[in-house]
Amino acid sequence: MPDTLSTAVTDVVELTRTLVRCESVTPKEAGALQHLERTLKPLGFSCERMDFTQAGTDDVANLYARIGQDKFGNGRHFCFAGHSDVVPVGDLSSWTIGPFSAELSGGYLFGRGAADMKGAIAAFTEACARFLARRGRDFGGSISLLITGDEEGPAVNGTVKMLKKLAERGETIDACVVGEPTSSKRFGDMMKIGRRGSMTVDLVVRGIQGHVGYPERLDNPIHRLSALIEALVREPIDQGSTHFQPTSLQFTTIDVGNKATNIAPGTVKARFNTRFNDLWTSKTLLAHLKERIERASAALGGNGTIEFASVEVSGESFYTAPGPLVELVAGAIRDVAGVECELSTTGGTSDARFISRYCPVLEFGLVGETMHKVDEKSAIEDLKTLSRVYETVLDRYFAA
Ligand SMILES: [Zn+2]
């Protein structure tokens, strides 16, 4: 564990470096939450570890820290959500700088999690420190940090269960910003106000195995599958909606495993993933896709069958209509960084999909260009600017 753990520093750069040095690859906590707790407590936050377990998944450590009015008071509750876990480093030999050394070089802070998203956690912590130093604890509401160690993994023992626990004991959140690295090319150019849903489907197509020389005696499932793929991808699923790109469907694998040259197989498996917009729910989309597949299969005739062997929905689409929260954050970005922020719904899923069931939520953070890549980095200047943006958001949210 880094020796800096003994001193709680709220300087955004130093705090990010300390967090990056904790090798918290999902589901390891590796001292990251522990250090955060040690930093937040002296600021007056009450810290609660919310560790969850579930059979078949790794145990996960999470941290919920809150300051301000009594949790059942009438003051508004602003929540910052994020994750302290990081994705694996991948090919270590491709890194030019140690992924957990948190080196500063050429105006950047390098390391796994610098962008996604330890930098944002540090920026929000520093923002809180400055806000509380000026306003004191009696600022008319409460601020919390909801930090999970399970965002880059299965996301089962993290944000979902934390939110459920808060709801069960009557704690409500009025607004939430997730610190994902949403900026695209330059700091402040993009926030996410929604995300597409994601669903993965495993198909098993069965036919009749047989000798390739006797096609009349077999029913080739590969041919059937190719017709099904055609039926799914030929026509666009939709044209997109006001706030979203068109729904996309991509086959990710086809598995036959047939070594013989003279046998047509009896079974073929395939998998596709779809990223769907707000014109669908996973249910309505699945029904639509099934209908397309069944129609195509019926047109082929024969005895082949199609089974939806597994359907995994990792998130429904969500959307926060531009309103007070979006305007507040966009205004802070404009005034602090001088950048007009695009409101986007592109990209992968994030934990914001769970939070959207409870309160208005948006995502805003650092430039995500190097996230999940080798030599992940954040501009030191951006870390400082992000912290000032978050501070301005708090100031205006709790305007006297
Ligand atoms: Zn992330």
Residues whose N, C-alpha, C, O or C-beta is under 5 A from the ligand:
A	BS01	ZN	D116 M117 E180
